Amino acid sequence: MKPTSPLRKAIEIVGSQNKLAKILGKRQSVIWAWLKRGTVSAEYVLKVEQATGGRVTRHELRPDLYPKEDQEESTTGTTESTTLH
């Protein structure tokens, strides 16, 4: 079974491509193009994350722009470091 893409997961959460498009102020054809291309435009990543209530994260949508460390830092508001003793 093929894993669900983060964008498909976001579409399922909000209900449809049309609903996600309306939330983002775009046309459904833009959402379809993102699905076909396999990536969400950088300027909409945070909006998609917000539309899903954080159930689809910016890291899941665009790990090239939002590495895992950045995601953790932004959710906690601080940078956590570990020290080995």
Buried (B, 14 or more C-beta within 10 A) or exposed (E): EEEEBBBBBBBBBBEEBEBBBBBBEBEBEBBEEBBEEEBBBEEBBBBBBEBBEEBBBBBBBBBEEBEEEEBEEEEEEEEEEEEEE
